[in-house]
Every structure is written in C-alpha cells, then in structure tokens.
Amino acid sequence: MHATNSLAHYHLTFEDGAEVSLEAPSPQPDPAPEWARLEHCQCRNCPLRAEVTPYCPFALALTGPLRVLEGRRSFDMVKVSIDWHGRHLEQVTSLQRVLSSLIGLIGATSGCPRTRLLAPMAHFHQPFSGAGETLFRALGTYFIGQYLRQRHGLSANYDIDGLLAMYRALREVNLGLAERLRSASRAEQSVNGLVLLDVLAAETLENLQSPEEMLGELFAPYLET
C-alpha cells in the first residue's frame, strides 16, 4: 500500500532478487544521522540557521533511501517499477540513474529553501526526463508562477533572470549535498546519482540561455504574425 501523500512510488528489483521500495516525499528518519546536521558540510548558499533548523531538510529526506540501499553499487542494474498519478512505468537501468530521477523529486519535496520553487515540477514528476522535457517543464513552471504572482497583485518578472538564478542556486545545493554524502563514506551510489542530476541541471542552465534553439521550432505557430 502506497502512502496517501506519495507523489511517486519506486519499486526496485535487483539482480540478486532483493527488492526495495522508495517513495517521495520521503519519511523523516528516526533517529537522524550526524551527517544530516545542518552545519555538517552546509551548502554555501544555505539561508538556514542551525539554532532554528538543526538538520538539513534535504539530507534528512535522503536518509531513508540511503539506509535501505546501503551496500549497493551505483552501477548495479535494477528493474524499476514506478507508479505516479495513476501511471505506471517499468524500466531496466542502473541504480544511479534511478537515484538521479528520485533524488530530484525528493529534494523538491524536502523543505530545502533552495529547491522549494521546484515543488510544482515535483507534482508533475516525469521519471527519467531528458534535457528537452526538463527545459519545457522548468520554463512552464516559472512563467506560470510569475503569472500567478501577477494575478495576486505581486511583482512579476517575465524574463528568465529569476529562473537562471534558481538553477545556479540548485547547482550549489547539488555540490554541497554531494560533499555531505561523501563525508558519510557509504553513499557512493547517491553521489553518482547526484552527479547525473547536476549534469541535467547544468544542461538546463545552459539551454535556458537560448531556449529557442531547443524549443523554437515547436513554438513556431506562436511566432506567426
């Protein structure tokens, strides 16, 4: 039975027959590990204070998956079954690729202040999305957010400076979290998953500089006079 508030359920079957189920949002761990304390390898752009928030929200959210995947290698092949919003997907791929998809979803729903603007994208999660899909979803999410701000009488910014800043901040989080996980000395598969996730973030950041190169042809009808 999946949790009622779950956005996605990942069921992994390893080649040795072992099975693991993971969900996002991820349940809070009890007890929390020391490496999840906020000040341990804290991200350079983190606005949180340890006296108010003792633990890194993103790290806490990853603790459960790390515990059940302990001893697994990033290049282990798995059969993954994903259920989300009434849809079902099955694929055979590497553990690090599964984690790249799942970590992005967990991060967006973890409560991290640098990933919270990705929450709408998390709700419309697309497992294993590529560069084009991610660019489309990122731009769509950002501009819908600006439109809703305008509708609520708030300032709105329809250039993409804010989105570029958000993805730069996201890359800082990826780097900081990878350093934190390395310090745990048992999370190689998650670090590699983060590396793949950061590659996608870097690619998205680059594509945002000139989105018409990837999406312009699709939107040709909008450019007709």
Order of alpha helices (4+ residues) and beta strands (2+ residues): beta-beta-alpha-beta-beta-alpha-alpha-alpha-alpha-alpha-alpha
